[in-house]
Amino acid sequence: MSRPFSSALVESGKIWIVILAVVALGFIVTYQFVEPPPPKTVRVATGGKDGAYYAFAQKYAALLARDGITLEIVSTAGSVENLGLLKKGEVSLALLQGGSAASGDGGELQSLGSMFLEPVWIFTARQKTIKRLAELKGKRVAVGASGSGTHLLAMRILGADGIAESDATFIREGSAASVRLLLDGKIDGAFFVASPAAPFIGELLRQPGVELFSFSRTRAYTHAFPYLTAVTLSEGVLDLARNLPPRDTQLLAAAANLVARNDLNSSLVPALLDALTEVHQTGGVLEQKKQFPSLDFTDLPINDDARRYIANGPSFLYRWLPYGTAVFLDRLKIMLLPFIALMIPLFRVAPQLYRWRVRSKIYRWYATVREIDTLAHENANASELEPAVKRLQELEKEVASVSVPLSYTGELYHLRLHIHLIAEKLASRSGKPASDA
């Protein structure tokens, strides 16, 4: 390898080392603003272990495990307790029945979308058939366990019909106990909020002494409670052979929402929505195929990342790359614009820095050359010029050892030519031949 070529590589390498150091420093500074990686373990509040919320959470957990995320399922009494755990920060996620959240909860909580519909089932003893809920005044009614979404919704619906604690006997028991009380004839009616697939729903529909209440004023109820929607349970849809239900029945339904705290790591959202979509997109008795997850039927603000996912599907990174790789690249996207903004001027200045570095190896000698040239113009005698001649000889040797890229050789030869001209000038003043200078 020739010396000029080697010199060019050395000088170019020095420039790029400086540029890379500046870029690395920029990365270090910018990285401080990158969101931390998503946690490996996430806690979700569900409901009783015999309920639909718990069963669905188990399905989510199995799917999230593929992405290296452990979903820790916390069994609770229901939506009200779930909401409390979420607000306290004891869980990051919770399945909440529509209408469980208060209007002020939107400041710290967000919905990741509605997952499925849960009808409000009101079963009564057949001999006590009712057409309006107001007829439950003076009756014994199971309204769900305290702390459950069933209890919260039952009390609101009964209150809208003018039935308060003083107007009826409310039995606060869970689903299993309420079913037994109804079948034993110890209560006149019972509220349930559950999926049509819940085993006890089919059991009650098959009982000859029990009747399912049909809401005749669904528009009035959905106007009063916007988080409820009217659904029709078609004749025979649950059991065609037994023709259950025996007639078209009008029901009200709340939507189960997956709710998160506002501080949920945004990188978790694609993995969560992937799992939710896989579980719920097939639909059900009341849900159409691919209707859920949905942006509808929510009473909390929708998380921005969840909104984009539900509306447009996963982003390019999460659609085509493994979850871990997509998370890494997605976290670094905040660094892309600063990186580009930093690299453009650096690339522009690199050739100028290179040119300056090479020329500085040549031009730094001109200070000495100018000093000797000034001395040559003065009326000095031969003895006073002797040190200048020696310095010029040393300078010529030093310059001869300088190595520069071929493209700058002309400037190096200009310097040597100037040295030779001054040497001739000194020789003429000292009376010695230029070759001796």
C-alpha positions, 0 to 999 in steps of 0.5 A, a space after each residue: 500500500 502506497 504512503 499517500 493512499 495509507 495517509 488518506 485512509 488514516 486521515 479519513 478514519 480519524 474523521 469518521 471516528 470523531 463523527 461516530 463518537 458524536 453519533 454515539 453521544 447523541 444516541 446516549 442522550 436521546 436514549 434517556 427519553 425512550 420508553 422503558 421496555 415492557 414488563 414481563 409480568 402483568 396482573 389482571 383482575 377478573 372475577 370468580 374462578 367459575 365466571 366468564 372473566 376468569 375463563 377468558 383471562 386464562 385464554 389471554 394468558 396462554 396466548 401472551 405466553 408466546 410473546 414471553 409475557 406472564 399474565 397473572 390472574 387475580 380472582 375477585 368478587 367482580 367489577 367493583 372490586 376490580 375497579 378498586 384494585 386498578 385505581 390502587 395500582 395493585 393490578 395493571 389491567 382489569 375486566 370491567 362490566 360496562 357501567 362500572 366506572 364512574 365519570 371521573 375515572 377517565 383521568 387515570 384509566 383507559 379502555 383497551 376496547 370492549 370484548 364481548 356482550 353480557 346480557 342482563 338476565 332477569 329470571 322470575 318464578 313462572 307463577 309470578 310472571 311480570 311485564 314491568 320491573 316495577 312489579 317487583 316491589 315488595 318482592 324478594 330479589 337477588 341482585 348479585 353479590 356486593 362488589 360485583 358488576 351484577 349488583 351495581 347494574 341491578 341496583 341502577 336498573 331497579 332504581 330507574 324503575 323506582 324500586 329502592 331498598 325500602 320497596 323490596 327485599 334485596 338478596 346479595 348473593 353470587 350467581 350459584 347461591 341465587 340460582 339455588 334460591 330461585 329454584 327452591 322458591 325462596 326468592 321471586 326473581 334474580 338478576 344475572 349479568 353473564 354470557 349466554 354460554 354460562 352453564 347456569 343460564 341454560 339450566 334456568 331456561 330449562 326449568 319449567 318453573 322459571 321464566 326469563 323477563 323480556 324488556 319491553 322498553 329497551 330504547 328507554 333503558 339504553 337512553 338512560 344508560 348509554 353503556 347498555 345496548 339492546 339485543 334480541 335473543 332469538 327463539 331457539 338460538 341457545 338450544 334448537 332441539 329444546 327451543 330455548 328460549 321459547 320465544 324472541 326475547 328482548 334483553 339489555 346487554 353491557 359490554 365487558 371492557 379490558 381496562 388499563 391504568 394510564 401508565 400502562 407501557 404502550 409496547 404491551 398494547 399490541 400483544 394484548 390486542 393480538 390475544 383479545 382479537 384471537 379470542 373474541 373475533 369469532 363472535 358468539 350468540 349475540 356478537 357478530 364475527 369480527 365485531 370485537 374487540 370494538 371501540 363501541 360500548 365503552 364508558 372510559 376513554 379509549 387508549 390511543 394505541 388500542 384505537 389505532 390497532 382496532 381501527 387499522 390492525 397491528 402496525 408494520 413492525 408488529 405485523 411482520 416481526 417477532 414481538 420482541 424485535 418489534 418492541 425493540 425497534 418501536 422503542 427506538 423510533 423516538 431516536 430516528 428523527 434526532 439521528 437523521 437531524 444529526 447525521 445530515 450535517 455531519 455527512 456534509 461537514 465530513 469532507 470539509 473536516 477531511 480537507 482541513 486535516 490534510 491541508 493543515 499538515 502542509 500549511 502549518 509549515 508556512 509560518 516558518 517559511 514566512 519568518 525566514 522569507 521576512 529575514 531574507 528581505 532584511 539587510 542582514 549580513 551573511 553571518 546573520 543569515 546562517 541560522 536561517 539557512 540551517 533552519 531552512 535546510 531542516 525544514 526541507 528535510 521535514 517537509 520531504 517526510 510528510 505524506 499526503 493523499 495524491 489529490 493534495 500532492 500538488 499543494 505539498 510540491 508548492 510548499 517545497 517549491 516555495 522553500 526552494 525559492 527562499 533558499 535561492 534568495 538566501 544563497 544570493 545574499 550569503 554568497 553561497 550556492 543555493 544547492 548548499 543552502 
